[in-house]
Amino acid sequence: MNLKIIRGILIPFAGTALGAACVFFMRGALNPRVRRALTGFAAGVMAAASVWSLLLPAIARSAPLGRLAFLPAAAGFWLGVLFLLLLDRALPRLPARRTARLVFAVTLHNLPEGMAVGAVYAGLAHGQPGVTAAGALALAVGIAIQNFPEGAIISMPLRAGGAGIPRSFACGVLSGAVEPAGALLTLWFSTLIVPALPAMLAFAAGAMIYVVVAELIPEARDAARPTLGALTFALGFTVMMALDCAAG
């Protein structure tokens, strides 16, 4: 595994760690407008990445199937959506304590994001058509931006509830540790079953689109000022599209 791949799978984890580090410097919550802007931008990046970095390469890899080249991508996409749906259905059964549920929810949702990064870098390592180093890096950075407020919303409520600063920071950081773990597992699995790469890429796309639609877009939208989230979403989408197309 080369340095480029190691760096790529650690970038989203670094975003979570930086967000958790807010507990050292901020007394109040992250500014709502800043949080919505970051969330909207990350949603745009992830939506564009799902198309150009994941779904289109998955379809290109299945080109020998002819007109049915979309089938592995469609199947993997729905598996990703259903996987996140089942996670969301399982969350209400967790302990009622809000902070514990929040930590568990963020940790679970970080797993498919790590798998997405791992799937893209696996595609890059195996010469997947349409997968570029710039696109993989942009995806990792986009997820890191999304992870920044997630790290903060774990560490800061814990601190407000009476936990010490080191413990609050550690909990925020650990919630993102599943991302490099998920990425490494995906990379390892891809070396064993290379033909599964199209479905793996599409699975990651489905999981990410579910997160974008169910969580990020509602979080980015403010009924009083709906344009901020829409504009930052469009900006993130355009940046990711440009990076992928320019690098391709």
N, C-alpha and C positions, 0 to 999 in steps of 0.2 A: 504494500500500500504506500503510494507516494505522498509527499508532503502536501501537494495540492488537495488531495482527497481528505487528508486528515484535517487540514485547515477548513475545508468546506463543511465538514460534518460538525466541527466545533463552533462555527460562527453562530448558529441559532442558540446554542447553549450559552455562549457569551452574552447574547442579548438578554436572556433570562437573568444571568448573574448581574449584569449592569442594572437591570430593573430592580432586582432585590437589593442592590447596593443603595438605592434611594433611601433606605431606612437609616443610613448613616448621616444623610444630609438634609432630609426633608421632615418637617414636623407634621405637616398636613398631607392631604391626599394629592395625587398628581392632578394638575390643572385639567378640568374636564374638557376644555377646548383642545388642549394639547393631546390628551388621550384620544379624543375623537379623530383628530387629524392623523395621528399615528396609526390608529386602527383603520381608518379609511384608506390610507396609503398602502398599508400592509394587505388589506383586502384586495385592492387593485392589483398589486404585485402577484398575489397568490392566484387570483382568477386568471390573469394572463399566463402565469407559469403553468397552470393546469392545462391550458390549451397548447402553448408552444413548446414547453419543456417536457410535458408528460403525454398528453393525448396524441398529438401529431406524431411524435417519435414512436409511440406505441403502434399507431396505424401503419407508419412507414415500415416498421419492423415486420409487420404481418403482410407486406405487399404480395408475397407468393400466393396468398389466398384469393387474390383478385378482388372481385366485387364484395367478397365477404371479409376483407381485411379489417373492417371495423368491429367484427365480432369479439375478438379477444379484448379489445379496448373497451367495448360496451359492457362485456361481462365483468371485467376488472373494475370498471367505474362503478357499477351498481354494487359490487361487493364492498367497495370502499364506502359508499353512501350508507349501505345497510349496517356495516360495522360501526360507524359513528352513531347511527340511529339506535342501535342496541346499547351502546355505551350510555347514551343520553337517557334511555329508558331505565337503565340500571341505576343511575345516579340517585333518583328519589328514594331508593331503598337503603341508601347509606345512612350513617348516624345523623341525627338532626342538627347537631352543632354546626353552625354555618361555616366557621373557619375551616373545620376539618373537611367538610364537604367541598369547600372551595379548593383547598389544596389538592384533594383527590381528583376533582374534576379537571383542574388545570393539568395535573400530571398525566391523566389518561389522554387528554386531548393533545398533549405534546408528543405522544408516541407516534401517531400517524404522520405528524409533521416531520419527525426524525426519519420515518420510513420513506417519506417523499424525497428528502435530501439524499438518503442512501440509494434510492432507486435511480435518481438522476445521475449520481456519480457512478453507480454501477453501469448505467447505460453509456456514460462517457468512457469508462474503463474498457468496455467491450465494443467500442466503436458503433454505438447505437446511432442509426441515421437521424439527423435532426437535433441531436444532443450536443451542445457546445459547452466549453469551459466557462465562457462568459454567462451563458444562460443558467448553468448550475450555480455559479457564484451569486448571480442576481437573486435566484430563488432562496439561497441560504440567507442572504442579507435581508430579503423581504420577510422571511419567517423570524429572523432576529429582531426586526423592528416590531413585529407583532408581539414577540415574547417580552419586550421591554416592559410594557405596562402590566403584563401578566406577572412578572417577577415582583413588581411593585405592589400589586393588589394582594399578594400573599404575605410579603414581609411586613408591610406597613400595618395592616389590621392586626397581625400577631403582636407587633410592638405596642399598638394602641390597647390591646387586651391584657398587657402586663408582661409579655415575654421579653426576655433580654434582647439587646440588639444583635449579639452574635447568633443567638438561636433563631431569631426572626430572619436574619440574613441567610443562615444555613438552610432553613426550610424553603425559602424562595429559590435558592440555588438548586437544591435537591429536586425540586419540582421539574426542573429542566434537564436533569441528568438522564431521563429516559430517552431524550432525543438522540444524543450520540449513540446510546445503546441500541435504539431502534435502527439507526442508520447503519451501524456495524453489522447487526443481524441481517439486514436487507442485503448489504454488500456480500456477506458470507453466503447467504442463500443464493444469490445471483450467480456466484461462481460454480455452484453445484448444478443449477438448472437454468442455463442461459435461455432456452426457449420460453421460459416463464416471464422474461423481462417485459414483454408488452403488457401482460396482465398486471404485473407488479407496478409498472408506471401508471397504468390506468387506475389501479386500486388507490394509489397515492393521490391521483387527481380527484377521484370521487370523494375521498376523505377530506381533502382540502376544500373542495367546492361546498361540501356540507358545512364545514366550519365557517366558510365565508358567508354563506347565505343565512345560516341559523344563528351565528354569533357575531361575526365581525360587522356586517352591514347594519344590523339593529343597534349595535354598540356605537357605530360611527354616526348614526343619524340622530339629530336633535330636532324635535318637532318645532321648536322655536326658530332654529337656524338650520334648515335641512341642506343648505347648499355646501356647507363646509365638508361634510362627509362625502358628498357626491363629487366635489371637485378634487379632493385628495384621492378618492378612489380612482377617478379618471387619470390623475397624474401618475399614480402607482402603476395602473394598467399600461399607460403609454410608455413609461420608463422600461418596464419589463418587456413589452412587445418590441421596443426599439433595440434593447440589448440582445434579445434572442435573434431578431431578424438581421441585425448588423453583424452579429457573430456567426450567423449561419451561412 
